[in-house]
Amino acid sequence: MHFYIFSFKSHKTFEIVQIICYTQPISMSNSAQKGIAKDEEDNIMGKFIVKTTKSGAYRFNLLATNGQVIATSQNYKSQATCEAGVASVKANALAHVEDQTVEGFEVLKHPKYELYQDNAGEFRFRLKASNGQIIATGEGYASKANCQNGIASIGKNAPEASVIVEEAE
């Protein structure tokens, strides 16, 4: 029996790096195999979580594979408009970054990320759709590099992220 060890280059491509031969077969139940496949899927994809707020509005958070929130939305009046916001983030996740922390920065066309420094000195970003509306914002970061990593994480996680609608409590 042969087992293969893979090196994943991304969530869609891989290469075989080692073949291991075992003399005794190893068996695994179908349910265990499905559980492993589900865990692997959960660990390679970001997730959009759509929630109802206490006021009855809808909003989403984009979670990275480690479960950390990397972007959040505005409040939407309906679940359908919130899900349209999710679709817009997916479509615009690889937009260019307009670095507003640099003096004399070049103003880019929408869609784009705007990277800026707030009044408290933290670095933040907002993702704007092609119509100029803000569709997602990030938390405050202590460093510009960490903020840029947050933007890169959206580009990595959002396009293929699943959408989970949580029921109101």
C-alpha positions in Angstrom: 0.0 0.0 0.0 1.3 3.5 -0.9 0.6 6.7 0.9 1.4 10.1 -0.7 2.6 13.2 1.1 1.6 16.3 -0.7 2.9 19.9 -0.6 0.1 22.3 -1.1 1.0 25.4 -3.2 -2.5 26.8 -2.8 -5.9 25.4 -2.0 -6.2 24.2 -5.6 -2.7 23.0 -6.6 -0.2 20.6 -5.0 2.7 18.4 -5.8 3.7 15.0 -4.5 6.9 15.3 -2.4 7.2 11.8 -0.9 5.7 8.3 -1.4 5.7 6.1 1.7 5.2 2.4 1.5 3.5 0.5 4.3 3.6 -3.3 4.6 0.4 -3.5 6.6 -2.8 -1.9 5.3 -4.3 1.0 7.3 -8.1 1.2 7.2 -10.4 4.1 8.0 -14.1 4.3 8.1 -16.0 6.3 5.5 -17.3 8.6 8.2 -13.8 9.3 9.4 -12.6 10.0 5.9 -15.5 12.4 5.4 -14.7 14.1 8.7 -11.1 14.6 7.6 -12.1 15.9 4.2 -14.5 18.4 5.9 -11.9 19.5 8.4 -9.4 20.0 5.5 -12.0 22.0 3.6 -12.7 24.2 6.6 -9.0 24.9 7.1 -8.3 26.0 3.5 -11.2 28.3 2.9 -12.3 31.6 4.5 -15.9 32.0 5.5 -18.4 34.8 5.3 -20.7 34.7 8.3 -24.0 36.6 7.7 -25.8 37.6 11.0 -28.8 39.5 12.1 -28.1 42.4 14.4 -30.1 43.2 17.5 -31.8 46.0 15.6 -32.9 43.6 12.8 -30.3 44.6 10.3 -27.9 42.2 8.5 -24.1 42.3 8.4 -21.3 40.0 7.5 -17.8 39.2 8.8 -15.2 37.5 6.6 -13.2 35.0 8.7 -9.7 33.8 7.7 -8.9 30.1 7.9 -7.8 30.6 11.5 -11.2 32.0 12.4 -10.0 35.6 12.9 -12.3 38.3 11.5 -10.4 40.1 8.7 -13.2 42.3 7.3 -16.7 43.4 8.3 -19.6 45.0 6.5 -21.9 47.9 7.1 -25.5 47.1 8.2 -27.9 46.1 5.4 -31.7 46.2 5.5 -32.2 42.7 4.2 -30.4 39.4 4.0 -30.5 39.6 0.1 -28.7 43.0 0.1 -26.2 41.7 2.6 -25.5 38.6 0.5 -25.1 41.0 -2.5 -22.5 42.8 -0.4 -20.7 39.4 0.1 -20.8 38.8 -3.7 -19.3 42.3 -4.2 -16.4 41.6 -1.8 -15.7 38.3 -3.6 -15.7 40.0 -6.9 -13.5 42.9 -5.8 -11.2 41.1 -3.4 -8.1 41.4 -5.6 -8.5 45.2 -6.2 -5.5 47.5 -6.1 -4.4 49.3 -3.0 -4.5 53.1 -2.8 -1.9 53.9 0.0 -3.2 57.1 1.5 -0.4 57.1 4.1 2.1 58.2 1.4 2.3 61.9 0.7 1.1 62.7 -2.8 -0.4 59.2 -3.3 -1.9 58.3 -6.6 -5.7 58.3 -6.6 -6.8 55.0 -8.1 -10.1 54.1 -9.9 -12.7 52.0 -8.1 -12.8 49.2 -7.1 -9.9 49.6 -4.7 -8.7 49.3 -1.1 -8.0 52.5 0.6 -5.2 52.1 3.2 -5.1 55.0 5.7 -4.1 56.0 9.2 -6.9 57.0 11.6 -6.8 59.7 14.2 -5.6 57.3 16.8 -2.6 56.4 14.6 -3.8 52.9 13.7 -3.6 51.7 10.1 -7.0 50.7 8.5 -8.4 49.8 5.2 -11.8 50.0 3.5 -12.7 48.1 0.3 -14.7 50.1 -2.2 -16.8 48.7 -5.0 -16.7 50.0 -8.6 -19.5 52.4 -7.7 -17.4 53.9 -4.9 -19.4 52.4 -2.0 -17.6 50.9 1.0 -18.3 47.2 1.0 -15.9 46.0 3.7 -13.7 47.5 6.4 -10.8 46.2 8.5 -9.9 46.5 12.2 -7.2 49.0 13.3 -3.6 47.7 13.0 -0.6 48.9 14.9 1.6 48.6 11.8 1.1 49.3 8.1 2.6 45.9 7.3 0.0 44.1 9.3 -2.7 46.2 7.6 -1.3 45.1 4.2 -1.3 41.5 5.4 -5.0 41.9 6.3 -5.7 43.2 2.7 -3.7 40.2 1.3 -5.7 37.8 3.5 -9.0 39.1 1.9 -7.6 38.5 -1.5 -6.6 35.0 -0.5 -9.8 34.0 1.5 -12.7 35.9 0.0 -13.0 34.7 -3.7 -13.7 31.1 -2.8 -15.1 31.6 0.7 -18.3 29.8 1.8 -21.3 31.8 3.0 -22.9 30.8 6.3 -26.1 32.4 7.4 -26.5 32.3 11.1 -30.0 32.2 12.4 -31.2 35.1 14.7 -31.2 34.2 18.4 
